[in-house]
Protein backbone atom coordinates (compact mmCIF):
# COMPACT_ATOMS: atom_id res chain seq x y z
CA UNK A 1 0.00 0.00 0.00
CA UNK A 2 1.33 3.26 -1.02
CA UNK A 3 1.95 5.65 1.81
CA UNK A 4 0.96 9.16 1.33
CA UNK A 5 2.88 11.96 2.84
CA UNK A 6 1.34 13.03 6.04
CA UNK A 7 2.15 15.07 9.06
CA UNK A 8 2.98 12.02 11.16
CA UNK A 9 5.38 10.73 8.49
CA UNK A 10 7.24 14.02 8.43
CA UNK A 11 7.42 14.09 12.20
CA UNK A 12 8.74 10.55 12.23
CA UNK A 13 11.42 11.47 9.70
CA UNK A 14 12.42 14.50 11.75
CA UNK A 15 12.64 12.43 14.94
CA UNK A 16 14.73 9.86 13.12
CA UNK A 17 17.15 12.50 11.90
CA UNK A 18 17.52 13.93 15.37
CA UNK A 19 18.05 10.52 16.87
CA UNK A 20 20.75 9.80 14.28
CA UNK A 21 22.49 13.08 14.82
CA UNK A 22 22.35 12.64 18.61
CA UNK A 23 23.81 9.22 18.26
CA UNK A 24 26.43 10.59 15.85
CA UNK A 25 27.53 13.32 18.18
CA UNK A 26 27.68 10.89 21.10
CA UNK A 27 29.83 8.59 19.02
CA UNK A 28 31.97 11.48 17.82
CA UNK A 29 32.57 12.82 21.28
CA UNK A 30 33.35 9.33 22.51
CA UNK A 31 35.84 8.97 19.67
CA UNK A 32 37.32 12.37 20.38
CA UNK A 33 37.67 11.46 24.02
CA UNK A 34 39.40 8.24 23.08
CA UNK A 35 41.65 10.11 20.68
CA UNK A 36 42.54 12.67 23.28
CA UNK A 37 43.32 9.93 25.72
CA UNK A 38 45.43 8.20 23.14
CA UNK A 39 47.26 11.32 22.20
CA UNK A 40 47.84 12.15 25.81
CA UNK A 41 49.17 8.73 26.57
CA UNK A 42 51.26 8.89 23.44
CA UNK A 43 52.72 12.22 24.37
CA UNK A 44 53.49 11.08 27.86
CA UNK A 45 55.05 7.93 26.43
CA UNK A 46 57.09 10.06 24.07
CA UNK A 47 58.08 12.24 26.98
CA UNK A 48 59.08 9.23 29.02
CA UNK A 49 60.96 7.89 26.07
CA UNK A 50 62.70 11.21 25.60
CA UNK A 51 63.61 11.44 29.25
CA UNK A 52 64.84 7.88 29.34
CA UNK A 53 66.96 8.30 26.25
CA UNK A 54 67.97 11.86 26.79
CA UNK A 55 71.65 11.05 26.90
CA UNK A 56 71.42 9.06 23.67
CA UNK A 57 69.43 11.76 21.96
CA UNK A 58 71.96 14.36 22.90
CA UNK A 59 75.02 12.34 22.06
CA UNK A 60 74.08 10.21 19.05
CA UNK A 61 73.41 12.06 15.82
CA UNK A 62 71.54 9.15 14.20
CA UNK A 63 69.34 8.62 17.23
CA UNK A 64 68.66 12.33 17.38
CA UNK A 65 67.69 12.42 13.73
CA UNK A 66 65.20 9.53 14.11
CA UNK A 67 63.73 11.12 17.19
CA UNK A 68 63.23 14.37 15.31
CA UNK A 69 61.57 12.57 12.45
CA UNK A 70 59.21 10.82 14.85
CA UNK A 71 58.34 14.11 16.51
CA UNK A 72 57.73 15.79 13.18
CA UNK A 73 55.46 12.94 12.06
CA UNK A 74 53.15 13.40 15.00
CA UNK A 75 53.30 17.17 14.91
CA UNK A 76 55.42 17.85 17.98
CA UNK A 77 58.29 20.25 17.61
CA UNK A 78 60.75 19.86 20.44
CA UNK A 79 62.63 22.90 19.17
CA UNK A 80 59.66 25.20 18.88
CA UNK A 81 60.21 26.84 22.21
CA UNK A 82 63.05 27.17 24.58
CA UNK A 83 60.61 27.05 27.46
CA UNK A 84 58.10 24.39 28.27
CA UNK A 85 58.13 20.70 28.55
CA UNK A 86 60.35 19.63 25.69
CA UNK A 87 63.27 21.81 26.31
CA UNK A 88 63.07 21.03 30.01
CA UNK A 89 62.81 17.32 29.40
CA UNK A 90 65.49 17.16 26.79
CA UNK A 91 67.51 20.28 26.89
CA UNK A 92 67.08 20.02 23.14
CA UNK A 93 66.26 23.66 22.70
CA UNK A 94 69.42 24.37 24.57
CA UNK A 95 71.31 21.82 22.53
CA UNK A 96 70.45 23.60 19.29
CA UNK A 97 70.82 26.98 20.86
CA UNK A 98 74.38 26.10 21.87
CA UNK A 99 75.03 24.51 18.52
CA UNK A 100 73.72 27.62 16.79
CA UNK A 101 76.19 29.73 18.73
CA UNK A 102 79.01 27.34 17.86
CA UNK A 103 78.01 27.37 14.21
CA UNK A 104 77.97 31.14 14.24
CA UNK A 105 81.39 31.25 15.89
CA UNK A 106 82.88 28.78 13.44
CA UNK A 107 81.45 30.82 10.55
CA UNK A 108 82.88 34.04 11.97
CA UNK A 109 86.28 32.47 12.44
CA UNK A 110 86.37 31.18 8.89
CA UNK A 111 85.00 34.41 7.49
CA UNK A 112 88.45 35.92 7.66
CA UNK A 113 89.80 33.30 5.31
CA UNK A 114 86.90 32.44 3.07
CA UNK A 115 85.01 35.69 2.93
CA UNK A 116 81.98 34.10 4.56
CA UNK A 117 81.30 31.12 2.33
CA UNK A 118 82.15 27.71 3.68
CA UNK A 119 81.21 24.18 2.57
CA UNK A 120 78.73 22.59 4.98
CA UNK A 121 80.85 19.47 5.58
CA UNK A 122 83.87 21.59 6.43
CA UNK A 123 81.76 23.66 8.80
CA UNK A 124 80.52 20.50 10.53
CA UNK A 125 84.09 19.31 11.05
CA UNK A 126 85.07 22.67 12.46
CA UNK A 127 82.10 22.79 14.79
CA UNK A 128 82.95 19.32 16.06
CA UNK A 129 86.50 20.43 16.64
CA UNK A 130 85.26 23.42 18.60
CA UNK A 131 82.94 21.33 20.71
CA UNK A 132 85.51 18.76 21.64
CA UNK A 133 83.61 15.61 20.76
CA UNK A 134 84.91 13.55 23.67
CA UNK A 135 82.29 14.87 26.06
CA UNK A 136 79.28 15.78 24.01
CA UNK A 137 79.51 13.45 21.02
CA UNK A 138 79.74 14.49 17.40
CA UNK A 139 77.09 16.57 15.75
CA UNK A 140 75.89 15.56 12.30
CA UNK A 141 75.31 17.50 9.11
CA UNK A 142 71.58 17.34 9.92
CA UNK A 143 72.15 18.93 13.30
CA UNK A 144 74.10 21.79 11.81
CA UNK A 145 71.45 22.31 9.15
CA UNK A 146 68.84 22.34 11.90
CA UNK A 147 70.88 24.87 13.87
CA UNK A 148 71.34 27.08 10.82
CA UNK A 149 67.57 26.88 10.32
CA UNK A 150 67.05 28.07 13.89
CA UNK A 151 69.54 30.88 13.37
CA UNK A 152 67.61 31.84 10.25
CA UNK A 153 64.43 32.28 12.30
CA UNK A 154 66.20 35.03 14.20
CA UNK A 155 66.48 36.90 10.94
CA UNK A 156 70.19 36.23 10.81
CA UNK A 157 72.36 36.24 7.75
CA UNK A 158 73.24 32.57 7.97
CA UNK A 159 71.99 30.76 4.95
CA UNK A 160 72.39 27.42 3.27
CA UNK A 161 73.13 27.62 -0.43
CA UNK A 162 73.07 24.65 -2.74
CA UNK A 163 75.67 24.70 -5.50
CA UNK A 164 75.83 21.70 -7.82
CA UNK A 165 74.69 19.24 -5.21
CA UNK A 166 76.88 20.61 -2.47
CA UNK A 167 75.80 22.71 0.45
CA UNK A 168 77.61 25.94 1.23
CA UNK A 169 76.92 28.03 4.28
CA UNK A 170 76.82 31.72 3.75
CA UNK A 171 77.48 33.90 6.78
CA UNK A 172 77.51 37.32 5.15
CA UNK A 173 74.45 39.14 3.87
CA UNK A 174 73.59 38.87 0.23
CA UNK A 175 72.38 36.44 -2.34
CA UNK A 176 74.42 33.97 -4.31
CA UNK A 177 73.65 34.83 -7.92
CA UNK A 178 73.40 32.02 -10.47
CA UNK A 179 76.60 33.28 -12.09
CA UNK A 180 78.40 33.24 -8.77
CA UNK A 181 77.14 29.72 -8.14
CA UNK A 182 78.46 28.70 -11.55
CA UNK A 183 81.84 30.18 -10.68
CA UNK A 184 82.00 28.18 -7.46
CA UNK A 185 81.05 25.11 -9.41
CA UNK A 186 83.75 25.62 -12.07
CA UNK A 187 86.36 26.44 -9.43
CA UNK A 188 85.52 23.22 -7.61
CA UNK A 189 86.93 21.28 -10.59
CA UNK A 190 90.38 22.58 -9.68
CA UNK A 191 92.11 21.08 -6.63
CA UNK A 192 93.13 24.54 -5.46
CA UNK A 193 89.68 25.98 -6.20
CA UNK A 194 91.14 28.23 -8.90
CA UNK A 195 89.32 29.68 -11.87
CA UNK A 196 90.24 32.01 -14.71
CA UNK A 197 88.04 34.49 -16.52
CA UNK A 198 88.32 32.38 -19.64
CA UNK A 199 87.22 29.13 -18.06
CA UNK A 200 84.22 30.83 -16.52
CA UNK A 201 83.39 32.69 -19.73
CA UNK A 202 83.30 29.33 -21.49
CA UNK A 203 80.75 28.11 -18.99
CA UNK A 204 78.65 31.15 -19.86
CA UNK A 205 78.72 30.28 -23.53
CA UNK A 206 81.87 32.16 -24.47
CA UNK A 207 82.04 35.35 -26.52
CA UNK A 208 82.09 38.86 -25.22
CA UNK A 209 78.88 38.28 -23.28
CA UNK A 210 80.36 35.33 -21.47
CA UNK A 211 83.52 37.23 -20.68
CA UNK A 212 81.62 40.20 -19.26
CA UNK A 213 79.52 37.94 -17.05
CA UNK A 214 82.60 36.04 -15.90
CA UNK A 215 84.44 39.24 -15.09
CA UNK A 216 81.49 40.60 -13.11
CA UNK A 217 81.07 37.40 -11.13
CA UNK A 218 84.77 37.21 -10.26
CA UNK A 219 85.03 40.88 -9.40
CA UNK A 220 82.14 40.59 -7.01
CA UNK A 221 83.85 37.63 -5.33
CA UNK A 222 86.99 39.72 -5.02
CA UNK A 223 85.09 42.65 -3.52
CA UNK A 224 83.46 40.39 -0.95
CA UNK A 225 86.81 38.93 0.06
CA UNK A 226 85.76 35.49 -1.13
CA UNK A 227 88.43 35.20 -3.80
CA UNK A 228 92.18 35.63 -3.93
CA UNK A 229 94.03 36.55 -7.09
CA UNK A 230 97.17 34.83 -8.36
CA UNK A 231 99.26 36.40 -11.10
CA UNK A 232 101.91 33.71 -11.34
CA UNK A 233 100.00 30.68 -12.50
CA UNK A 234 100.01 31.72 -16.14
CA UNK A 235 101.97 34.59 -17.65
CA UNK A 236 99.92 37.71 -18.20
CA UNK A 237 96.77 36.22 -16.77
CA UNK A 238 95.02 36.27 -13.45
CA UNK A 239 93.62 33.21 -11.78
CA UNK A 240 91.07 33.56 -9.02
CA UNK A 241 91.12 31.25 -6.01
CA UNK A 242 87.91 30.54 -4.16
CA UNK A 243 88.73 28.88 -0.84
CA UNK A 244 85.11 27.80 -0.49
CA UNK A 245 85.46 25.71 -3.66
CA UNK A 246 88.49 23.82 -2.56
CA UNK A 247 88.25 20.84 -0.27
CA UNK A 248 91.89 21.31 0.59
CA UNK A 249 92.03 25.03 1.24
CA UNK A 250 88.70 25.69 2.88
CA UNK A 251 89.96 23.28 5.53
CA UNK A 252 93.53 24.50 5.93
CA UNK A 253 93.47 28.27 5.67
CA UNK B 1 117.98 23.16 15.10
CA UNK B 2 114.44 21.96 14.50
CA UNK B 3 113.18 22.53 10.98
CA UNK B 4 111.16 25.66 10.52
CA UNK B 5 107.47 24.92 10.17
CA UNK B 6 105.92 27.02 7.43
CA UNK B 7 102.31 28.07 7.98
CA UNK B 8 99.68 26.52 5.66
CA UNK B 9 99.23 29.69 3.63
CA UNK B 10 102.82 29.33 2.40
CA UNK B 11 101.59 26.63 0.02
CA UNK B 12 98.54 28.60 -1.18
CA UNK B 13 99.53 30.21 -4.50
CA UNK B 14 97.64 33.52 -4.29
CA UNK B 15 99.50 34.47 -1.13
CA UNK B 16 102.47 35.17 -3.42
CA UNK B 17 100.59 37.83 -5.36
CA UNK B 18 99.90 41.14 -3.67
CA UNK B 19 96.12 41.23 -3.23
CA UNK B 20 94.39 44.26 -4.75
CA UNK B 21 91.35 44.23 -2.44
CA UNK B 22 92.03 46.02 0.81
CA UNK B 23 90.33 43.55 3.14
CA UNK B 24 92.03 40.54 1.59
CA UNK B 25 95.36 42.30 1.48
CA UNK B 26 95.13 43.09 5.18
CA UNK B 27 94.92 39.36 5.93
CA UNK B 28 97.78 38.65 3.55
CA UNK B 29 100.02 41.34 5.06
CA UNK B 30 99.28 40.16 8.57
CA UNK B 31 100.13 36.56 7.66
CA UNK B 32 103.37 37.42 5.86
CA UNK B 33 104.51 39.84 8.54
CA UNK B 34 104.16 37.12 11.14
CA UNK B 35 105.91 34.58 8.91
CA UNK B 36 108.86 36.88 8.22
CA UNK B 37 109.23 37.57 11.91
CA UNK B 38 108.98 33.92 13.01
CA UNK B 39 111.32 32.85 10.24
CA UNK B 40 113.98 35.39 11.22
CA UNK B 41 113.72 34.52 14.91
CA UNK B 42 113.99 30.82 14.12
CA UNK B 43 117.06 31.20 11.90
CA UNK B 44 118.54 34.12 13.84
CA UNK B 45 118.42 36.32 10.75
CA UNK B 46 118.80 40.07 11.27
CA UNK B 47 118.59 41.45 7.78
CA UNK B 48 116.11 40.67 5.02
CA UNK B 49 116.45 41.89 1.46
CA UNK B 50 113.46 43.10 -0.49
CA UNK B 51 115.33 43.06 -3.79
CA UNK B 52 114.77 40.62 -6.61
CA UNK B 53 117.84 38.79 -7.78
CA UNK B 54 118.80 38.31 -11.38
CA UNK B 55 118.67 34.52 -11.07
CA UNK B 56 115.14 34.63 -9.76
CA UNK B 57 116.10 33.87 -6.19
CA UNK B 58 114.86 36.50 -3.91
CA UNK B 59 116.57 36.50 -0.59
CA UNK B 60 120.06 36.03 0.70
CA UNK B 61 119.86 33.60 3.55
CA UNK B 62 122.25 31.38 5.45
CA UNK B 63 120.56 28.26 4.18
CA UNK B 64 119.37 28.38 0.57
CA UNK B 65 117.40 25.18 1.08
CA UNK B 66 115.03 26.97 3.43
CA UNK B 67 113.95 30.09 1.59
CA UNK B 68 111.47 32.66 2.78
CA UNK B 69 110.08 34.50 -0.22
CA UNK B 70 110.17 31.63 -2.71
CA UNK B 71 108.19 28.43 -2.59
CA UNK B 72 109.70 26.31 -5.34
CA UNK B 73 107.26 23.48 -4.65
CA UNK B 74 104.38 25.57 -5.99
CA UNK B 75 106.50 27.76 -8.33
CA UNK B 76 105.67 31.00 -6.63
CA UNK B 77 107.87 33.87 -5.48
CA UNK B 78 107.14 37.26 -4.01
CA UNK B 79 107.94 40.30 -6.10
CA UNK B 80 109.81 43.25 -4.66
CA UNK B 81 106.64 45.34 -4.45
CA UNK B 82 104.96 42.75 -2.24
CA UNK B 83 108.03 42.27 -0.05
CA UNK B 84 108.25 46.00 0.55
CA UNK B 85 104.60 46.09 1.64
CA UNK B 86 105.07 43.18 4.07
CA UNK B 87 108.32 44.54 5.48
CA UNK B 88 106.73 47.97 5.84
CA UNK B 89 104.17 46.32 8.10
CA UNK B 90 106.96 44.77 10.14
CA UNK B 91 108.59 48.19 10.45
CA UNK B 92 105.28 49.76 11.45
CA UNK B 93 104.91 47.43 14.43
CA UNK B 94 108.45 48.17 15.57
CA UNK B 95 110.04 44.88 14.55
CA UNK B 96 111.92 46.24 11.60
CA UNK B 97 113.85 49.18 10.22
CA UNK B 98 114.81 49.93 6.63
CA UNK B 99 118.55 50.35 6.17
CA UNK B 100 118.18 52.49 3.08
CA UNK B 101 115.71 55.24 2.27
CA UNK B 102 114.75 53.39 -0.90
CA UNK B 103 114.02 50.19 1.02
CA UNK B 104 116.46 47.56 -0.14
CA UNK B 105 117.32 45.82 3.09
CA UNK B 106 115.30 45.65 6.23
CA UNK B 107 116.81 45.05 9.65
CA UNK B 108 114.66 42.78 11.75
CA UNK B 109 114.29 43.28 15.50
CA UNK B 110 113.17 40.30 17.56
CA UNK B 111 111.84 42.71 20.14
CA UNK B 112 110.90 46.32 19.60
CA UNK B 113 113.61 48.83 20.39
CA UNK B 114 111.52 50.12 23.29
CA UNK B 115 111.41 46.60 24.74
CA UNK B 116 115.17 46.22 24.35
CA UNK B 117 115.80 49.57 26.00
CA UNK B 118 113.72 48.64 29.02
CA UNK B 119 115.47 45.23 29.15
CA UNK B 120 118.84 46.97 29.21
CA UNK B 121 117.69 49.44 31.82
CA UNK B 122 116.46 46.63 34.08
CA UNK B 123 119.63 44.60 33.54
CA UNK B 124 121.84 47.56 34.42
CA UNK B 125 119.80 48.23 37.56
CA UNK B 126 119.71 44.62 38.69
CA UNK B 127 123.45 44.15 38.23
CA UNK B 128 124.39 47.60 39.46
CA UNK B 129 126.41 48.24 36.34
CA UNK B 130 125.90 51.98 36.31
CA UNK B 131 129.05 53.63 35.11
CA UNK B 132 130.63 50.48 33.69
CA UNK B 133 131.98 50.47 30.17
CA UNK B 134 131.91 47.69 27.57
CA UNK B 135 132.95 47.47 23.97
CA UNK B 136 130.64 45.56 21.66
CA UNK B 137 133.40 43.02 21.25
CA UNK B 138 133.60 42.45 24.99
CA UNK B 139 129.86 42.09 25.14
CA UNK B 140 129.94 39.10 22.85
CA UNK B 141 132.37 37.39 25.28
CA UNK B 142 131.45 38.60 28.76
CA UNK B 143 129.64 36.00 30.87
CA UNK B 144 127.40 38.54 32.58
CA UNK B 145 125.81 39.52 29.26
CA UNK B 146 122.53 37.66 28.68
CA UNK B 147 122.71 35.01 25.94
CA UNK B 148 119.78 36.63 24.22
CA UNK B 149 121.91 39.66 23.39
CA UNK B 150 124.99 37.65 22.49
CA UNK B 151 123.04 35.95 19.74
CA UNK B 152 122.22 39.29 18.21
CA UNK B 153 124.05 40.63 15.22
CA UNK B 154 126.70 43.23 16.15
CA UNK B 155 124.90 45.91 14.12
CA UNK B 156 121.60 45.21 15.85
CA UNK B 157 123.30 45.40 19.22
CA UNK B 158 124.85 48.71 18.23
CA UNK B 159 121.43 49.95 17.13
CA UNK B 160 119.94 48.95 20.48
CA UNK B 161 122.54 50.94 22.40
CA UNK B 162 122.00 53.92 20.18
CA UNK B 163 118.33 53.69 21.17
CA UNK B 164 119.43 53.37 24.81
CA UNK B 165 121.42 56.53 24.40
CA UNK B 166 118.40 58.55 23.32
CA UNK B 167 116.57 57.19 26.37
CA UNK B 168 119.43 58.12 28.69
CA UNK B 169 120.21 54.50 29.63
CA UNK B 170 123.67 54.45 28.12
CA UNK B 171 126.00 56.52 26.08
CA UNK B 172 127.70 55.21 22.98
CA UNK B 173 131.08 56.35 21.77
CA UNK B 174 133.66 55.50 19.17
CA UNK B 175 132.59 53.06 16.53
CA UNK B 176 134.06 54.33 13.30
CA UNK B 177 134.70 50.71 12.28
CA UNK B 178 132.21 48.72 14.33
CA UNK B 179 134.60 46.79 16.56
CA UNK B 180 135.53 49.72 18.70
CA UNK B 181 132.09 50.83 19.70
CA UNK B 182 131.99 51.43 23.41
CA UNK B 183 128.97 51.60 25.65
CA UNK B 184 128.85 53.29 29.01
CA UNK B 185 125.85 52.51 31.17
CA UNK B 186 124.46 55.47 33.05
Interface residues (C-beta under 8 A of the other chain):
Chain A: X112 X113 X115 X192 X194 X222 X223 X225 X228 X229 X230 X231 X232 X233 X239 X241 X249 X252 X253
Chain B: X8 X9 X12 X13 X14 X15 X16 X17 X19 X20 X21 X23 X24 X27 X28 X75 X76 X77
